[in-house]
Amino acid sequence: MTPLSPTALEEAAKAIYETWARNRSIDETWFGVCHVQHSIANEARQEATAAITAYLAQREKEGFVEVPREATQVMLDAGYYPATQRRGAKSVWQCMLAAAQNEPVPSPSEKA
């Protein structure tokens, strides 16, 4: 299954907390809750992890995977040989997808 991006997971936890806080008229910000390591921040992260994991697992059952918008060098390398052997687009695609699924999720600083 697609590994969870730490930054995407944190944004999902923040959205869960902000909805929870708004529905209960809580004034504490996400930053404030994280700064004091409040248990509600950990709960929000656990809920986000569970929801995202369930979503990705279901999408995978439906035949979808998450891949980068731009092909990485590893993906291009994986697709090169089948392309040069004229094995067809489907073969190239399968090799590139397999390579993408085995790559670690880059952090935002690595993308720059």
N, C-alpha and C positions, 0 to 999 in steps of 0.2 A: 504494500500500500504506500501511497505518497507520504513521505515524511512531513511532519507538521513544521511549518515555518515559525520560529519563535516570535518574530515580529507580528505575523498575522494572528497568532494565538493571543498575544498581548492585546492587540486591537480588539479582538473578539471579547476578551475578558473585560476590557474597558467598556465596551458597548453593553455587556450584560450588567456590569455594576451601575453604569449610568441609568439604564432602564430601571433597575431595582431601586436606586436612590430617588429617581424622579417619582416613581409610583408611591414612595413612602415619605416624600418631602424631606429627604436627607440633604444637607448642604455640603457635606464633605466631598472634596474632589477625588478623582481616581489617583492623582499624584499624592494627595495627602494620605489616602488609605494605604497606598504602596509604601510611602515613606516611613510610616510607623509599623509596617509589616502586619497590618490588621488581618485577622482571619477571614474577613469578608473578601479581601483581595485574593486569597488562596482559594476560597470557594468559587469565586468568579472564574479563576483560571481553570479549576477542575471542571466546571460546567462548560466552559469554552472548549476544553480538550475533548470532553465527551461528545459534545454536539458536532464539532468539526470531524472527529474520528468517525462518528456514525454516518455523517454526510458523505465523506470520502469513501467509506466502505460501500455504501449503497450505490454511489456513482460508479465505483469499480465493478460491482455486480452487474450494472447496466452497460458495461463495456467502455467506460470512459476512464481516462487517467489524466493527471495534471502534468503538463510539460512546460518548459520555459517558452516565452513568446518568440525569442530568437534561439535558433539552434546553437548549442554549445559546441566547443571544439570536439569534445568527446562524442557527441551525437554525430557530428559531421564525419569524424574518423570512422565511426561504426557503419555509417551508410556508404562510405567511399568504395569499399571492396565490392559489395553487391551491385553498386551502380556501374563500376568498371567491368563487371562480368555480365552486364545486361540481364540481370536477374529480375528486373521489373520493379516498378514503383512500390508494389506491396512489400516486397522483400526489403527494399531500402527503408521504407517506413517502419517495418517491424524491427529492424536492427537499430534504427535511431531511437525508437520508443523504448526498447529494452535498455539502451545505454542511458537514456534520460532517467529511467526509474532507478538506476543504480548510482546516480550522482547525488552527493550531499546538497542540501538546500543552502545556497549562498546567503551570507548575511548581507544587509544593506551596504555595509562598508566594502564588501568584496565586489559588489556590482559596479562600483565607480571606476 
